[in-house]
Amino acid sequence: MNASQPNKKKPGALLGLAFDAEDGQKRITRGPNFLLAGGSSDTHGMMQETAVKLNEHLDSKGKQLTEVSANELRDILGNIHR
């Protein structure tokens, strides 16, 4: 990046991968800041619920995923699954 280019934030995204599907289905869900792929119906559903709750939490705080530190993200995800 040179001095004439504005400092742009890179987009952040959550990637969820699961490998426990035994039914031959290929599950993919895309959202505003996440991509989920694979998993059994139950596992994929849990990933979807987690991504939705994460986005709801970020929205309630007025934050974007790129504005959250790794430690804060870990805490949020830990609270989602309590």
N, C-alpha and C positions, 0 to 999 in steps of 0.2 A: 504494500500500500504506500502510495506517495503522499506528499503533503497536500496536494490538490484534491485528493479523494476524501469525502467525508467518512468519519469513523462509523461504519454501519455495524449494527449488532447482527450476528449470525442467528438464524432461527434455531430454536431449540425444539427437540421432540423426544418423546418417550417411545421406546421400542420394546414391545412385549412379544416374546417368542415362547412357544410351548410345544412339546413334542410327545404328548401323551395320547394323541388321537389314534384310536384303533378302528374307527368306523369308515375310513377312507374319505372323509369329508375334508375339504380345504377351507378353513375359516380365515377370513381377513376382515378387519375392521379398521377404518381410517377415521381420524377425527382432526380437529383443528391443530393439535400439537402431539398427536400420537399415531402409531401404526401398530396394530396387534395382528399376529399371524400364528396359526396353528392351534393345537390343543384340542382336547375333548370339548364337548358342549359345555360341561361344567367349568372346566378350566378357562375356556375362552370367555364364558360369561363372567367369571371372576375378574379377568383382566379388563373386560369392558366396564364393569362396575367400579373397579379401581380407577380407571382413566376418567370416568365421568365424575366421580367424587373428588379426584384431584383437581379437575378443572373447576368444579363448583367451589372448592376451597380457595383456589387461586383467584377466582372471580370475586369471592366475598372479601378478599384482602386487597383487591385492585392490583394484582400482580400478574405478570406473565411468567411462563416457565423459565425463560432466560434470566429472570431477575431473582431466582431462588438459588441459594447455594446448595451444594450437594448435601450438607448436613441438614439444612432445613427441609429439603425434599425427602430425605430419609425419615425425618421426624413426622412429616405430613403423612407419608405412606404408612408408617408405623401406627399412627393414630387411626387411619382409615380401617385397618384390620384388627383393631382391638375389640 
